[in-house]
């Protein structure tokens, strides 16, 4: 099993856009689940991390997969 992690900065106002996009395109979307299953992705986690010292928010994503 492999775990891939990514981090991306979020522009001002981006958190609200991300949450809206997630609700409209990911939540309860069987097509999304089918694609991830075909790719061997067994777990997806995405969270928002705020770094006060940089006054910046980041999206952090982690994907577990059966495929190396």
VMD Tcl script that builds the backbone (N, CA, C; Angstrom):
set m [mol new atoms 204]
animate dup $m
set s [atomselect $m all]
$s set {name element resname resid chain x y z} {
  {N N UNK 1 A 0.849 -1.172 0.000}
  {CA C UNK 1 A 0.000 0.000 0.000}
  {C C UNK 1 A 0.893 1.234 0.000}
  {N N UNK 2 A 0.501 2.223 -0.758}
  {CA C UNK 2 A 1.234 3.481 -0.844}
  {C C UNK 2 A 0.353 4.620 -0.373}
  {N N UNK 3 A 1.003 5.668 0.142}
  {CA C UNK 3 A 0.283 6.858 0.576}
  {C C UNK 3 A 0.927 8.064 -0.104}
  {N N UNK 4 A 0.113 8.836 -0.811}
  {CA C UNK 4 A 0.584 10.032 -1.495}
  {C C UNK 4 A -0.042 11.246 -0.836}
  {N N UNK 5 A 0.767 12.250 -0.539}
  {CA C UNK 5 A 0.274 13.473 0.092}
  {C C UNK 5 A 0.665 14.674 -0.763}
  {N N UNK 6 A -0.241 15.640 -0.779}
  {CA C UNK 6 A -0.028 16.866 -1.549}
  {C C UNK 6 A -0.448 18.050 -0.698}
  {N N UNK 7 A 0.148 19.203 -0.963}
  {CA C UNK 7 A -0.229 20.435 -0.283}
  {C C UNK 7 A -0.313 21.540 -1.335}
  {N N UNK 8 A -1.333 22.374 -1.193}
  {CA C UNK 8 A -1.513 23.494 -2.124}
  {C C UNK 8 A -2.018 24.700 -1.343}
  {N N UNK 9 A -1.494 25.863 -1.659}
  {CA C UNK 9 A -1.963 27.073 -0.977}
  {C C UNK 9 A -3.368 27.421 -1.469}
  {N N UNK 10 A -4.131 28.033 -0.580}
  {CA C UNK 10 A -5.501 28.438 -0.893}
  {C C UNK 10 A -5.536 29.957 -0.989}
  {N N UNK 11 A -6.035 30.453 -2.097}
  {CA C UNK 11 A -6.148 31.898 -2.279}
  {C C UNK 11 A -7.256 32.449 -1.394}
  {N N UNK 12 A -7.230 33.753 -1.085}
  {CA C UNK 12 A -8.293 34.346 -0.287}
  {C C UNK 12 A -9.670 34.068 -0.904}
  {N N UNK 13 A -10.607 33.647 -0.067}
  {CA C UNK 13 A -11.948 33.303 -0.533}
  {C C UNK 13 A -12.064 31.897 -1.064}
  {N N UNK 14 A -10.956 31.195 -1.155}
  {CA C UNK 14 A -10.933 29.869 -1.752}
  {C C UNK 14 A -11.559 28.779 -0.905}
  {N N UNK 15 A -11.542 28.932 0.404}
  {CA C UNK 15 A -12.103 27.894 1.276}
  {C C UNK 15 A -13.587 27.718 1.001}
  {N N UNK 16 A -14.306 28.811 0.878}
  {CA C UNK 16 A -15.743 28.733 0.607}
  {C C UNK 16 A -16.002 28.083 -0.751}
  {N N UNK 17 A -15.201 28.444 -1.749}
  {CA C UNK 17 A -15.333 27.840 -3.077}
  {C C UNK 17 A -15.032 26.346 -3.047}
  {N N UNK 18 A -14.008 25.954 -2.282}
  {CA C UNK 18 A -13.657 24.541 -2.162}
  {C C UNK 18 A -14.797 23.744 -1.532}
  {N N UNK 19 A -15.378 24.286 -0.474}
  {CA C UNK 19 A -16.471 23.583 0.212}
  {C C UNK 19 A -17.681 23.433 -0.714}
  {N N UNK 20 A -17.993 24.487 -1.462}
  {CA C UNK 20 A -19.125 24.431 -2.390}
  {C C UNK 20 A -18.855 23.410 -3.496}
  {N N UNK 21 A -17.664 23.433 -4.069}
  {CA C UNK 21 A -17.311 22.498 -5.138}
  {C C UNK 21 A -17.371 21.062 -4.631}
  {N N UNK 22 A -16.883 20.842 -3.411}
  {CA C UNK 22 A -16.907 19.506 -2.822}
  {C C UNK 22 A -18.344 18.995 -2.684}
  {N N UNK 23 A -19.226 19.825 -2.182}
  {CA C UNK 23 A -20.626 19.423 -2.016}
  {C C UNK 23 A -21.291 19.110 -3.357}
  {N N UNK 24 A -20.967 19.884 -4.379}
  {CA C UNK 24 A -21.616 19.724 -5.679}
  {C C UNK 24 A -21.013 18.594 -6.520}
  {N N UNK 25 A -19.749 18.251 -6.288}
  {CA C UNK 25 A -19.064 17.324 -7.182}
  {C C UNK 25 A -18.538 16.039 -6.549}
  {N N UNK 26 A -18.387 16.000 -5.251}
  {CA C UNK 26 A -17.759 14.848 -4.619}
  {C C UNK 26 A -18.717 14.077 -3.713}
  {N N UNK 27 A -19.423 14.770 -2.837}
  {CA C UNK 27 A -20.269 14.113 -1.843}
  {C C UNK 27 A -21.363 13.292 -2.527}
  {N N UNK 28 A -21.422 12.016 -2.184}
  {CA C UNK 28 A -22.412 11.077 -2.736}
  {C C UNK 28 A -22.377 10.999 -4.261}
  {N N UNK 29 A -21.185 11.113 -4.839}
  {CA C UNK 29 A -21.031 11.046 -6.287}
  {C C UNK 29 A -20.486 9.668 -6.658}
  {N N UNK 30 A -21.354 8.816 -7.188}
  {CA C UNK 30 A -20.964 7.444 -7.513}
  {C C UNK 30 A -19.893 7.399 -8.607}
  {N N UNK 31 A -19.927 8.366 -9.534}
  {CA C UNK 31 A -18.919 8.410 -10.588}
  {C C UNK 31 A -17.531 8.657 -9.994}
  {N N UNK 32 A -17.441 9.584 -9.066}
  {CA C UNK 32 A -16.179 9.859 -8.365}
  {C C UNK 32 A -15.685 8.594 -7.690}
  {N N UNK 33 A -16.570 7.908 -6.976}
  {CA C UNK 33 A -16.187 6.686 -6.270}
  {C C UNK 33 A -15.724 5.601 -7.236}
  {N N UNK 34 A -16.388 5.481 -8.373}
  {CA C UNK 34 A -16.027 4.476 -9.372}
  {C C UNK 34 A -14.631 4.742 -9.935}
  {N N UNK 35 A -14.334 5.990 -10.242}
  {CA C UNK 35 A -13.016 6.358 -10.782}
  {C C UNK 35 A -11.931 6.069 -9.752}
  {N N UNK 36 A -12.174 6.444 -8.506}
  {CA C UNK 36 A -11.171 6.212 -7.470}
  {C C UNK 36 A -10.956 4.717 -7.243}
  {N N UNK 37 A -12.033 3.952 -7.251}
  {CA C UNK 37 A -11.912 2.506 -7.068}
  {C C UNK 37 A -11.107 1.887 -8.209}
  {N N UNK 38 A -11.382 2.310 -9.445}
  {CA C UNK 38 A -10.647 1.798 -10.609}
  {C C UNK 38 A -9.158 2.154 -10.527}
  {N N UNK 39 A -8.849 3.296 -9.927}
  {CA C UNK 39 A -7.457 3.727 -9.781}
  {C C UNK 39 A -6.767 3.055 -8.599}
  {N N UNK 40 A -7.531 2.287 -7.818}
  {CA C UNK 40 A -6.949 1.604 -6.669}
  {C C UNK 40 A -6.864 2.459 -5.432}
  {N N UNK 41 A -7.522 3.619 -5.433}
  {CA C UNK 41 A -7.498 4.496 -4.267}
  {C C UNK 41 A -8.479 3.950 -3.237}
  {N N UNK 42 A -7.954 3.642 -2.053}
  {CA C UNK 42 A -8.778 3.054 -1.008}
  {C C UNK 42 A -9.196 4.059 0.060}
  {N N UNK 43 A -8.502 5.187 0.109}
  {CA C UNK 43 A -8.842 6.206 1.109}
  {C C UNK 43 A -8.413 7.569 0.606}
  {N N UNK 44 A -9.288 8.539 0.779}
  {CA C UNK 44 A -9.002 9.922 0.406}
  {C C UNK 44 A -9.309 10.803 1.601}
  {N N UNK 45 A -8.366 11.646 1.967}
  {CA C UNK 45 A -8.574 12.614 3.037}
  {C C UNK 45 A -8.069 13.967 2.555}
  {N N UNK 46 A -8.873 14.998 2.783}
  {CA C UNK 46 A -8.468 16.358 2.432}
  {C C UNK 46 A -8.858 17.255 3.603}
  {N N UNK 47 A -7.942 18.088 4.030}
  {CA C UNK 47 A -8.266 19.009 5.107}
  {C C UNK 47 A -7.594 20.342 4.861}
  {N N UNK 48 A -8.069 21.325 5.601}
  {CA C UNK 48 A -7.540 22.687 5.494}
  {C C UNK 48 A -6.668 22.942 6.713}
  {N N UNK 49 A -5.459 23.425 6.464}
  {CA C UNK 49 A -4.526 23.726 7.542}
  {C C UNK 49 A -4.191 25.212 7.497}
  {N N UNK 50 A -4.352 25.877 8.624}
  {CA C UNK 50 A -4.015 27.304 8.714}
  {C C UNK 50 A -2.658 27.439 9.394}
  {N N UNK 51 A -1.773 28.212 8.799}
  {CA C UNK 51 A -0.467 28.489 9.370}
  {C C UNK 51 A -0.427 29.958 9.779}
  {N N UNK 52 A -0.662 30.258 11.067}
  {CA C UNK 52 A -0.737 31.652 11.520}
  {C C UNK 52 A 0.521 32.462 11.225}
  {N N UNK 53 A 1.687 31.828 11.348}
  {CA C UNK 53 A 2.931 32.575 11.133}
  {C C UNK 53 A 3.068 33.046 9.692}
  {N N UNK 54 A 2.392 32.359 8.769}
  {CA C UNK 54 A 2.422 32.765 7.368}
  {C C UNK 54 A 1.135 33.461 6.955}
  {N N UNK 55 A 0.161 33.489 7.861}
  {CA C UNK 55 A -1.163 34.050 7.561}
  {C C UNK 55 A -1.689 33.462 6.258}
  {N N UNK 56 A -1.585 32.142 6.141}
  {CA C UNK 56 A -1.934 31.449 4.906}
  {C C UNK 56 A -2.651 30.148 5.235}
  {N N UNK 57 A -3.611 29.782 4.377}
  {CA C UNK 57 A -4.295 28.501 4.491}
  {C C UNK 57 A -3.815 27.583 3.371}
  {N N UNK 58 A -3.774 26.294 3.684}
  {CA C UNK 58 A -3.348 25.294 2.716}
  {C C UNK 58 A -4.331 24.133 2.705}
  {N N UNK 59 A -4.521 23.543 1.529}
  {CA C UNK 59 A -5.280 22.303 1.417}
  {C C UNK 59 A -4.253 21.177 1.426}
  {N N UNK 60 A -4.492 20.196 2.282}
  {CA C UNK 60 A -3.624 19.038 2.369}
  {C C UNK 60 A -4.448 17.819 1.982}
  {N N UNK 61 A -3.936 17.043 1.051}
  {CA C UNK 61 A -4.665 15.863 0.561}
  {C C UNK 61 A -3.794 14.631 0.735}
  {N N UNK 62 A -4.429 13.545 1.153}
  {CA C UNK 62 A -3.747 12.273 1.331}
  {C C UNK 62 A -4.555 11.190 0.635}
  {N N UNK 63 A -3.868 10.386 -0.161}
  {CA C UNK 63 A -4.520 9.295 -0.893}
  {C C UNK 63 A -3.782 8.003 -0.598}
  {N N UNK 64 A -4.514 6.985 -0.147}
  {CA C UNK 64 A -3.960 5.645 0.009}
  {C C UNK 64 A -4.375 4.821 -1.198}
  {N N UNK 65 A -3.435 4.045 -1.697}
  {CA C UNK 65 A -3.716 3.253 -2.889}
  {C C UNK 65 A -3.085 1.872 -2.787}
  {N N UNK 66 A -3.715 0.919 -3.457}
  {CA C UNK 66 A -3.166 -0.424 -3.531}
  {C C UNK 66 A -2.087 -0.522 -4.601}
  {N N UNK 67 A -2.042 0.461 -5.483}
  {CA C UNK 67 A -1.076 0.467 -6.589}
  {C C UNK 67 A 0.136 1.295 -6.207}
  {N N UNK 68 A 1.333 0.742 -6.365}
  {CA C UNK 68 A 2.534 1.530 -6.025}
  {C C UNK 68 A 2.776 2.656 -7.011}
}
mol reanalyze $m
mol bondsrecalc $m
mol representation Tube
mol addrep $m
